[in-house]
Amino acid sequence: MRTTWLFLALIVTAHATYAQSPTNPYRYQVQKQVTARHGAVVSAHPLASAAGVQILQEGGNAVDAAIATQLALAVVYPEAGNLGGGGFLVGHLRNGLNITIDYREKAPGKAYRDMYLDSAGKADTRLSQEGHLAAGVPGAVAGFFTSLRYAKLPMKKLIAPAILLAEKGFAITEAEARNLNRYAKMFRQLNTRPCAFVKATPWKAGDTLVQPDLAGTLKRIRDKGRAGFYEGETARLIAAEMQRGKGFITTADLKAYEAKERTPVVFPYKDYTIVTMPLPSSGGIALQQLMGMVEDYPLAKWGFHAPQSIQLMVEAERRAYADRAQYLGDADFVKVPVEQLTSKAYLAERMQDYEPQQAGSSATVKAGKLLQESMETTHLSVVDSEGNAVAVTTTLNGSYGCKVVVGGAGFFLNNEMDDFSIKPGVPNMYGLVGAAANAIAPGKRMLSSMTPTIVLLDKRPYLVTGTPGGSTIITSVFQTLMNILEFSLPPDQAVNAPKFHHQWLPDEIHVEPQFPADIIDSLEQMGYKVVTLRGTIGRTELIKVNGDGTLEAVGDGRGDDSAAGY
Ligand code: GLY
């Protein structure tokens, strides 16, 4: 009896300490803007940003903080933060080195080009988007361990905040409760085992989400490293889940998975240097094309949201997305003419049929002619006191990925297979079309749009940014950069100003609900079809390094995104 009381007393004490931690997991606030002296983290959730800052204060650098923030997001932001998905890290280190780490998911060994076509050749996008067959081999955990090469602290320390959050739980936000309720029916239909995300009554803001299975997986990673996920118990649980749901991922696929360091896309824009992600993300190449196509026009003079400025940017977007659909895919598998696609001469040629005040047409503007020789993701930005900057975008693809939680392991699997072109011309969940370059093949990485980006000024970090949003990621990053580099908006406005988006097909401009009506009228008079979306575009996390060294961190107003710093 005495022992029981003592045990209970210990639990109560531990719980009290946890609840008194710098950011109380049961009572925390979203902070949209922070000005910091030493270091800052901005991510999709206040508890994840707090975990990152805690690591900075414990002596970690920006890479350490980025790893800890991602691990915390895997717990507190299950719709996109993940162990069962993948992502990209772009870094600028204080020694001047630019790095990128690719931990994109891969098609399983059993995958094949026409795996989502029925016997009549009709594509079934439900299979590429929902359930076990939609999942690619997860890359996130391999990405964390490859990132450790540039970190200072051991994984044991970086993973500790995530383990606590999974084991002891945290209060969910209203947005999280809404999302969990929205997908409850699919969770029930698609899962083969009980999971922490399904309960008898609807979720509400303030409910505590405890994830014991996920805590177990995190502890295996802590104790066994990469093998704690890609081999042993976790791999066995993933393979068993796949067998129950007739998915393709095997223990051999998991063991063979490798994250890769890639050569960053680096290009000048006026006085700035842009550092961003190469293939298998289309983001860096498309951003270079977009910025290259508009650079010689007087955007700053025309002004922010001037119809002329928007039209020019839309026409650049039409052309970049046409090229994306035709030419881009995993460069480990297909030859991609990157140099031509991004050359100044090619980009000038692409804009030759641009007519001011007159809408172009995607029926006539196709992918450029080349010489023959040739809805849910999440972003975090970190800057530390040493001058390191890191931008990371990770994804499960749709909200909660394929909606399948690995039985006994507690995390959602991605539905990234839908980012392949499952049949030429068939749109994926973001309406993007593709061709042979992005067809499915075993072991191939599906084309992404994620665009984690760092802007350097005088060789030092100036902006660190990125966003979720599927196909709109590239145009959101493009607009955020233009809003600052050309239109001189303050960081919070650069992030929160209503956005527009064009992706070649469908041939229409999508705008956010708050987009000014008079601008829509002007665009329609030029001949554009403008569609006002019900939802929003992107959730951009931005850190701007001011001239005096202070850091302005901005979390997008469109979600629970939150900035933290010290
Ligand atoms: N799943 C979204 C992307 O990678 O572009």
Residues whose N, C-alpha, C, O or C-beta is under 5 A from the ligand:
A	BS01	LIG	T395 N397 L447 S448 S449 M450 G470
